[in-house]
Amino acid sequence: MTDVMTPEQRSRCMAAIKGKDTKPEMIVRKYLFSRGLRYRVNNRKLPGSPDIVLKKYKTVVFIDGCFWHGHENCRYFRLPKSNERFWRHTIAMNISRDYANNVDLRLAGWKVIRIWECEIKTKANREENLNRLYACITGTRTPEQYQTTESDDVSVAAEPYTAYGEGETVNNL
């Protein structure tokens, strides 16, 4: 299938996609600020330029778009029909880069939390997932509420972490 837009129109469309200060990021930032947490945004000195950096808690938060970061089994992630090979490669590279950034941050002593856009998109799930995020950051969760394992590489605020390329699921909360 060929593109229905001219190269100039496509370029304008792609240039309009924001990389920071997105709606999901603003929702999370406003919530954390309202709960009394203070943070920095998009710190370029850290690997992956995390969306939110909470130095006091040695924690970084990434708010990932379901499409751009390949959220499997999500209704918001669907590969385009046109140029599928390009998109598959692009999203695979994003996933690979995310994993490398997680490893680098963990080795530097940071706690990494990733939130998917779909987890806070609807108001029905938003409050519960943001409360979990707050609990993960501040360490106020109790063992009865969340199950943890010593070998976790990445903390996820609202759903189990599936290692890239593996079928094994580890519950990080």
Steps between C-alpha positions, in 0.01 A plus 500: 500500500642838403491808715205729429692808614777685326843485665455858622160423656638184664798694635269764649285227656795320658655826622180575693544191721619620839782331688452674833226678694246256359155465655584174687818661637308805619242280675773314691697815579195685634405201714848461650527874565160501671623220729795716607774342289751729332687391191692600190380424148687365197845488660737457206790405727337163573468216248175521305426854621232387751166679496508548879802485732443483876849546639386471863372147436770414243215415261432575135163468327442447130154552356500291182260535209348163413570536128854634509622255765318190373257425783397142422135397534392863525213638300697818430791312340446393141761497227406708196416303187725714283875464534460232766863390481620854582264534797582156635872586492447847649293373792741210560785750520301711748438193717868408483607854592253504792645175632858630473402822678334298779817297549722810502277678751479195729878462491529866601276430802171643372161338546324493161122518466324483163138596453305423184284768345194269508527460878414865558305578183155427645379645829380156609854362542689823556455548877592142590809499278618841619458391862713193424760722338511722810536193722784366284684831516463566871532140613171513690371177350467200726603143415136387516402752233780424257711201419870562441795292396868568557596446135284777351674719246228761456209620709170541322229704663190315398562173322744210499823546309558267209869476415574595142516195279395266779163352582568510874312757705636642823271689733693806617248646737 
